Amino acid sequence: MSVEQSTQEHNEDTPSASGSADSLESQSSERSLAVWLMVTATVALASSAMLVHERLQIFIDAGHSSLCDINALLNCGTVMRTPQAELFGFPNPFIGLVAFPILMTIAMGTLAGARYKKWFWLATNAGLGAAVVFVLWLWFETTFVINALCLFCMIVWVMTIIMFVKVTIRNIVEGVIPASEQVRQSATGWTWFSILLLVLLIFGIIIIRFFNVFMGMM
Protein backbone atom coordinates (compact mmCIF):
# COMPACT_ATOMS: atom_id res chain seq x y z
CA MET A 1 0.00 0.00 0.00
CA SER A 2 1.39 3.37 -0.97
CA VAL A 3 1.79 6.25 1.43
CA GLU A 4 -0.74 8.23 -0.62
CA GLN A 5 -3.37 5.47 -0.34
CA SER A 6 -2.76 5.11 3.39
CA THR A 7 -3.15 8.84 3.92
CA GLN A 8 -6.34 8.91 1.89
CA GLU A 9 -7.88 6.05 3.90
CA HIS A 10 -6.89 7.74 7.16
CA ASN A 11 -8.56 10.98 6.08
CA GLU A 12 -11.74 9.10 5.15
CA ASP A 13 -11.90 7.39 8.55
CA THR A 14 -11.10 10.53 10.57
CA PRO A 15 -13.85 13.14 11.10
CA SER A 16 -13.01 16.39 9.36
CA ALA A 17 -12.27 19.53 11.35
CA SER A 18 -15.27 21.23 9.80
CA GLY A 19 -17.50 18.30 10.75
CA SER A 20 -16.29 18.44 14.35
CA ALA A 21 -16.84 22.19 14.43
CA ASP A 22 -20.38 21.78 13.11
CA SER A 23 -21.06 19.13 15.76
CA LEU A 24 -19.76 21.34 18.56
CA GLU A 25 -21.78 24.28 17.25
CA SER A 26 -24.90 22.12 17.14
CA GLN A 27 -24.34 20.92 20.71
CA SER A 28 -23.81 24.49 21.90
CA SER A 29 -27.00 25.56 20.13
CA GLU A 30 -28.94 22.72 21.75
CA ARG A 31 -27.68 23.68 25.20
CA SER A 32 -28.59 27.31 24.60
CA LEU A 33 -32.10 26.30 23.54
CA ALA A 34 -32.42 24.06 26.61
CA VAL A 35 -31.45 26.94 28.92
CA TRP A 36 -34.00 29.23 27.27
CA LEU A 37 -36.70 26.57 27.52
CA MET A 38 -35.90 26.00 31.18
CA VAL A 39 -35.97 29.70 32.08
CA THR A 40 -39.10 30.61 30.09
CA ALA A 41 -41.03 27.49 31.11
CA THR A 42 -40.15 28.09 34.78
CA VAL A 43 -41.36 31.71 34.63
CA ALA A 44 -44.52 30.64 32.80
CA LEU A 45 -45.14 27.85 35.32
CA ALA A 46 -44.74 30.25 38.25
CA SER A 47 -47.21 32.67 36.63
CA SER A 48 -49.67 29.86 35.95
CA ALA A 49 -49.38 28.66 39.53
CA MET A 50 -50.08 32.18 40.78
CA LEU A 51 -53.15 32.39 38.54
CA VAL A 52 -54.41 29.04 39.82
CA HIS A 53 -53.90 30.21 43.41
CA GLU A 54 -55.82 33.42 42.78
CA ARG A 55 -58.60 31.56 40.98
CA LEU A 56 -59.00 29.17 43.90
CA GLN A 57 -59.22 32.16 46.23
CA ILE A 58 -62.05 33.52 44.10
CA PHE A 59 -63.82 30.15 44.35
CA ILE A 60 -63.53 30.38 48.13
CA ASP A 61 -64.42 34.07 48.36
CA ALA A 62 -66.31 35.60 45.43
CA GLY A 63 -65.24 39.07 46.57
CA HIS A 64 -61.54 38.21 46.73
CA SER A 65 -59.21 40.93 45.42
CA SER A 66 -56.40 39.32 43.42
CA LEU A 67 -52.75 40.17 43.85
CA CYS A 68 -52.66 41.61 40.32
CA ASP A 69 -55.84 43.68 40.62
CA ILE A 70 -54.01 46.96 40.06
CA ASN A 71 -56.81 49.04 38.55
CA ALA A 72 -59.87 48.69 36.31
CA LEU A 73 -57.71 47.86 33.27
CA LEU A 74 -54.94 45.75 34.81
CA ASN A 75 -57.23 43.40 36.70
CA CYS A 76 -56.67 39.65 36.79
CA GLY A 77 -59.83 39.13 38.85
CA THR A 78 -62.01 40.61 36.12
CA VAL A 79 -60.45 38.36 33.50
CA MET A 80 -60.60 35.22 35.67
CA ARG A 81 -64.32 35.67 36.31
CA THR A 82 -65.19 35.49 32.59
CA PRO A 83 -66.23 32.40 30.60
CA GLN A 84 -63.11 32.83 28.43
CA ALA A 85 -60.98 32.03 31.48
CA GLU A 86 -62.46 28.52 31.54
CA LEU A 87 -62.61 27.66 27.84
CA PHE A 88 -62.42 23.88 28.39
CA GLY A 89 -64.58 23.79 31.52
CA PHE A 90 -61.76 24.39 33.99
CA PRO A 91 -59.46 27.38 34.65
CA ASN A 92 -57.08 27.88 31.73
CA PRO A 93 -53.95 28.10 33.94
CA PHE A 94 -54.34 24.40 34.77
CA ILE A 95 -53.14 23.74 31.23
CA GLY A 96 -49.91 25.55 32.08
CA LEU A 97 -49.42 23.46 35.22
CA VAL A 98 -49.24 20.40 32.97
CA ALA A 99 -47.59 21.77 29.82
CA PHE A 100 -44.73 23.84 31.25
CA PRO A 101 -43.24 21.05 33.43
CA ILE A 102 -43.13 18.91 30.25
CA LEU A 103 -41.08 21.59 28.52
CA MET A 104 -38.83 21.86 31.57
CA THR A 105 -38.28 18.10 31.41
CA ILE A 106 -37.35 18.34 27.72
CA ALA A 107 -34.88 21.09 28.60
CA MET A 108 -33.32 19.06 31.42
CA GLY A 109 -33.04 16.02 29.15
CA THR A 110 -31.28 18.09 26.49
CA LEU A 111 -28.86 19.55 29.04
CA ALA A 112 -28.13 16.00 30.21
CA GLY A 113 -27.21 15.00 26.65
CA ALA A 114 -30.47 13.50 25.40
CA ARG A 115 -31.08 13.67 21.66
CA TYR A 116 -34.70 13.52 20.57
CA LYS A 117 -36.08 12.20 17.28
CA LYS A 118 -37.41 14.50 14.56
CA TRP A 119 -41.00 13.48 15.27
CA PHE A 120 -40.54 14.50 18.91
CA TRP A 121 -39.34 17.98 17.95
CA LEU A 122 -42.18 18.29 15.45
CA ALA A 123 -44.68 17.32 18.15
CA THR A 124 -43.13 19.86 20.55
CA ASN A 125 -43.29 22.52 17.84
CA ALA A 126 -46.92 21.67 17.08
CA GLY A 127 -47.83 21.86 20.76
CA LEU A 128 -46.18 25.25 21.14
CA GLY A 129 -47.84 26.41 17.92
CA ALA A 130 -51.23 25.47 19.37
CA ALA A 131 -50.29 27.34 22.56
CA VAL A 132 -49.49 30.48 20.55
CA VAL A 133 -52.84 30.25 18.77
CA PHE A 134 -54.50 29.99 22.19
CA VAL A 135 -52.48 32.98 23.41
CA LEU A 136 -53.59 35.06 20.41
CA TRP A 137 -57.20 34.12 21.07
CA LEU A 138 -56.87 35.10 24.74
CA TRP A 139 -55.19 38.36 23.71
CA PHE A 140 -58.07 39.19 21.36
CA GLU A 141 -60.70 38.36 23.97
CA THR A 142 -59.09 40.36 26.78
CA THR A 143 -58.29 43.33 24.52
CA PHE A 144 -61.49 43.65 22.50
CA VAL A 145 -64.19 41.75 24.43
CA ILE A 146 -63.39 41.70 28.16
CA ASN A 147 -61.63 45.09 28.10
CA ALA A 148 -59.31 44.14 30.95
CA LEU A 149 -55.78 42.79 31.11
CA CYS A 150 -54.25 40.10 33.30
CA LEU A 151 -50.62 40.75 34.27
CA PHE A 152 -49.69 37.12 34.96
CA CYS A 153 -51.48 36.04 31.78
CA MET A 154 -49.38 38.44 29.73
CA ILE A 155 -46.20 37.04 31.26
CA VAL A 156 -47.28 33.58 30.11
CA TRP A 157 -48.01 34.97 26.64
CA VAL A 158 -44.49 36.37 26.24
CA MET A 159 -42.81 33.21 27.57
CA THR A 160 -44.88 31.03 25.22
CA ILE A 161 -43.97 33.17 22.21
CA ILE A 162 -40.26 32.96 23.07
CA MET A 163 -40.42 29.16 23.38
CA PHE A 164 -42.36 28.77 20.15
CA VAL A 165 -40.01 30.92 18.08
CA LYS A 166 -36.88 29.35 19.61
CA VAL A 167 -38.05 25.79 18.92
CA THR A 168 -39.27 26.67 15.42
CA ILE A 169 -35.93 28.26 14.48
CA ARG A 170 -34.10 25.27 15.94
CA ASN A 171 -36.16 22.88 13.85
CA ILE A 172 -35.54 24.90 10.68
CA VAL A 173 -31.78 24.99 11.29
CA GLU A 174 -31.62 21.26 12.08
CA GLY A 175 -33.70 20.30 9.04
CA VAL A 176 -36.66 19.04 11.07
CA ILE A 177 -38.81 21.58 9.24
CA PRO A 178 -38.00 21.44 5.50
CA ALA A 179 -36.36 24.61 4.22
CA SER A 180 -33.76 25.66 1.68
CA GLU A 181 -30.11 25.80 2.69
CA GLN A 182 -30.19 29.59 2.48
CA VAL A 183 -33.14 29.77 4.88
CA ARG A 184 -31.48 27.32 7.27
CA GLN A 185 -28.27 29.35 7.31
CA SER A 186 -30.04 32.65 8.00
CA ALA A 187 -32.81 31.40 10.32
CA THR A 188 -30.88 31.90 13.56
CA GLY A 189 -30.43 35.60 12.82
CA TRP A 190 -34.20 36.03 12.69
CA THR A 191 -34.90 34.60 16.16
CA TRP A 192 -35.08 37.75 18.26
CA PHE A 193 -36.46 39.85 15.43
CA SER A 194 -39.40 37.42 15.17
CA ILE A 195 -39.93 37.40 18.94
CA LEU A 196 -39.82 41.20 19.20
CA LEU A 197 -42.11 41.58 16.20
CA LEU A 198 -44.79 39.35 17.74
CA VAL A 199 -44.49 40.93 21.19
CA LEU A 200 -44.56 44.48 19.80
CA LEU A 201 -47.54 43.63 17.63
CA ILE A 202 -49.53 42.28 20.57
CA PHE A 203 -48.66 44.99 23.07
CA GLY A 204 -48.63 47.76 20.48
CA ILE A 205 -52.26 47.02 19.67
CA ILE A 206 -53.05 46.89 23.40
CA ILE A 207 -51.51 50.35 23.86
CA ILE A 208 -53.46 51.73 20.90
CA ARG A 209 -56.67 50.09 22.10
CA PHE A 210 -56.39 51.49 25.64
CA PHE A 211 -54.40 54.63 24.85
CA ASN A 212 -56.89 56.95 26.53
CA VAL A 213 -56.93 54.76 29.62
CA PHE A 214 -53.13 54.75 29.86
CA MET A 215 -53.04 58.51 29.41
CA GLY A 216 -55.56 58.88 32.21
CA MET A 217 -53.25 56.96 34.55
CA MET A 218 -50.45 59.49 34.09
C-alpha positions as CSV (number, residue, x, y, z in Angstrom):
1,M,0.0,0.0,0.0
2,S,1.4,3.4,-1.0
3,V,1.8,6.3,1.4
4,E,-0.7,8.2,-0.6
5,Q,-3.4,5.5,-0.3
6,S,-2.8,5.1,3.4
7,T,-3.1,8.8,3.9
8,Q,-6.3,8.9,1.9
9,E,-7.9,6.0,3.9
10,H,-6.9,7.7,7.2
11,N,-8.6,11.0,6.1
12,E,-11.7,9.1,5.2
13,D,-11.9,7.4,8.5
14,T,-11.1,10.5,10.6
15,P,-13.9,13.1,11.1
16,S,-13.0,16.4,9.4
17,A,-12.3,19.5,11.3
18,S,-15.3,21.2,9.8
19,G,-17.5,18.3,10.7
20,S,-16.3,18.4,14.3
21,A,-16.8,22.2,14.4
22,D,-20.4,21.8,13.1
23,S,-21.1,19.1,15.8
24,L,-19.8,21.3,18.6
25,E,-21.8,24.3,17.2
26,S,-24.9,22.1,17.1
27,Q,-24.3,20.9,20.7
28,S,-23.8,24.5,21.9
29,S,-27.0,25.6,20.1
30,E,-28.9,22.7,21.7
31,R,-27.7,23.7,25.2
32,S,-28.6,27.3,24.6
33,L,-32.1,26.3,23.5
34,A,-32.4,24.1,26.6
35,V,-31.5,26.9,28.9
36,W,-34.0,29.2,27.3
37,L,-36.7,26.6,27.5
38,M,-35.9,26.0,31.2
39,V,-36.0,29.7,32.1
40,T,-39.1,30.6,30.1
41,A,-41.0,27.5,31.1
42,T,-40.1,28.1,34.8
43,V,-41.4,31.7,34.6
44,A,-44.5,30.6,32.8
45,L,-45.1,27.9,35.3
46,A,-44.7,30.3,38.3
47,S,-47.2,32.7,36.6
48,S,-49.7,29.9,35.9
49,A,-49.4,28.7,39.5
50,M,-50.1,32.2,40.8
51,L,-53.2,32.4,38.5
52,V,-54.4,29.0,39.8
53,H,-53.9,30.2,43.4
54,E,-55.8,33.4,42.8
55,R,-58.6,31.6,41.0
56,L,-59.0,29.2,43.9
57,Q,-59.2,32.2,46.2
58,I,-62.0,33.5,44.1
59,F,-63.8,30.2,44.3
60,I,-63.5,30.4,48.1
61,D,-64.4,34.1,48.4
62,A,-66.3,35.6,45.4
63,G,-65.2,39.1,46.6
64,H,-61.5,38.2,46.7
65,S,-59.2,40.9,45.4
66,S,-56.4,39.3,43.4
67,L,-52.8,40.2,43.8
68,C,-52.7,41.6,40.3
69,D,-55.8,43.7,40.6
70,I,-54.0,47.0,40.1
71,N,-56.8,49.0,38.6
72,A,-59.9,48.7,36.3
73,L,-57.7,47.9,33.3
74,L,-54.9,45.7,34.8
75,N,-57.2,43.4,36.7
76,C,-56.7,39.6,36.8
77,G,-59.8,39.1,38.8
78,T,-62.0,40.6,36.1
79,V,-60.4,38.4,33.5
80,M,-60.6,35.2,35.7
81,R,-64.3,35.7,36.3
82,T,-65.2,35.5,32.6
83,P,-66.2,32.4,30.6
84,Q,-63.1,32.8,28.4
85,A,-61.0,32.0,31.5
86,E,-62.5,28.5,31.5
87,L,-62.6,27.7,27.8
88,F,-62.4,23.9,28.4
89,G,-64.6,23.8,31.5
90,F,-61.8,24.4,34.0
91,P,-59.5,27.4,34.6
92,N,-57.1,27.9,31.7
93,P,-54.0,28.1,33.9
94,F,-54.3,24.4,34.8
95,I,-53.1,23.7,31.2
96,G,-49.9,25.5,32.1
97,L,-49.4,23.5,35.2
98,V,-49.2,20.4,33.0
99,A,-47.6,21.8,29.8
100,F,-44.7,23.8,31.2
101,P,-43.2,21.1,33.4
102,I,-43.1,18.9,30.3
103,L,-41.1,21.6,28.5
104,M,-38.8,21.9,31.6
105,T,-38.3,18.1,31.4
106,I,-37.4,18.3,27.7
107,A,-34.9,21.1,28.6
108,M,-33.3,19.1,31.4
109,G,-33.0,16.0,29.2
110,T,-31.3,18.1,26.5
111,L,-28.9,19.5,29.0
112,A,-28.1,16.0,30.2
113,G,-27.2,15.0,26.7
114,A,-30.5,13.5,25.4
115,R,-31.1,13.7,21.7
116,Y,-34.7,13.5,20.6
117,K,-36.1,12.2,17.3
118,K,-37.4,14.5,14.6
119,W,-41.0,13.5,15.3
120,F,-40.5,14.5,18.9
121,W,-39.3,18.0,18.0
122,L,-42.2,18.3,15.4
123,A,-44.7,17.3,18.2
124,T,-43.1,19.9,20.5
125,N,-43.3,22.5,17.8
126,A,-46.9,21.7,17.1
127,G,-47.8,21.9,20.8
128,L,-46.2,25.2,21.1
129,G,-47.8,26.4,17.9
130,A,-51.2,25.5,19.4
131,A,-50.3,27.3,22.6
132,V,-49.5,30.5,20.6
133,V,-52.8,30.3,18.8
134,F,-54.5,30.0,22.2
135,V,-52.5,33.0,23.4
136,L,-53.6,35.1,20.4
137,W,-57.2,34.1,21.1
138,L,-56.9,35.1,24.7
139,W,-55.2,38.4,23.7
140,F,-58.1,39.2,21.4
141,E,-60.7,38.4,24.0
142,T,-59.1,40.4,26.8
143,T,-58.3,43.3,24.5
144,F,-61.5,43.6,22.5
145,V,-64.2,41.7,24.4
146,I,-63.4,41.7,28.2
147,N,-61.6,45.1,28.1
148,A,-59.3,44.1,31.0
149,L,-55.8,42.8,31.1
150,C,-54.2,40.1,33.3
151,L,-50.6,40.8,34.3
152,F,-49.7,37.1,35.0
153,C,-51.5,36.0,31.8
154,M,-49.4,38.4,29.7
155,I,-46.2,37.0,31.3
156,V,-47.3,33.6,30.1
157,W,-48.0,35.0,26.6
158,V,-44.5,36.4,26.2
159,M,-42.8,33.2,27.6
160,T,-44.9,31.0,25.2
161,I,-44.0,33.2,22.2
162,I,-40.3,33.0,23.1
163,M,-40.4,29.2,23.4
164,F,-42.4,28.8,20.1
165,V,-40.0,30.9,18.1
166,K,-36.9,29.4,19.6
167,V,-38.0,25.8,18.9
168,T,-39.3,26.7,15.4
169,I,-35.9,28.3,14.5
170,R,-34.1,25.3,15.9
171,N,-36.2,22.9,13.8
172,I,-35.5,24.9,10.7
173,V,-31.8,25.0,11.3
174,E,-31.6,21.3,12.1
175,G,-33.7,20.3,9.0
176,V,-36.7,19.0,11.1
177,I,-38.8,21.6,9.2
178,P,-38.0,21.4,5.5
179,A,-36.4,24.6,4.2
180,S,-33.8,25.7,1.7
181,E,-30.1,25.8,2.7
182,Q,-30.2,29.6,2.5
183,V,-33.1,29.8,4.9
184,R,-31.5,27.3,7.3
185,Q,-28.3,29.3,7.3
186,S,-30.0,32.6,8.0
187,A,-32.8,31.4,10.3
188,T,-30.9,31.9,13.6
189,G,-30.4,35.6,12.8
190,W,-34.2,36.0,12.7
191,T,-34.9,34.6,16.2
192,W,-35.1,37.7,18.3
193,F,-36.5,39.9,15.4
194,S,-39.4,37.4,15.2
195,I,-39.9,37.4,18.9
196,L,-39.8,41.2,19.2
197,L,-42.1,41.6,16.2
198,L,-44.8,39.3,17.7
199,V,-44.5,40.9,21.2
200,L,-44.6,44.5,19.8
201,L,-47.5,43.6,17.6
202,I,-49.5,42.3,20.6
203,F,-48.7,45.0,23.1
204,G,-48.6,47.8,20.5
205,I,-52.3,47.0,19.7
206,I,-53.0,46.9,23.4
207,I,-51.5,50.4,23.9
208,I,-53.5,51.7,20.9
209,R,-56.7,50.1,22.1
210,F,-56.4,51.5,25.6
211,F,-54.4,54.6,24.8
212,N,-56.9,57.0,26.5
213,V,-56.9,54.8,29.6
214,F,-53.1,54.7,29.9
215,M,-53.0,58.5,29.4
216,G,-55.6,58.9,32.2
217,M,-53.2,57.0,34.5
218,M,-50.5,59.5,34.1
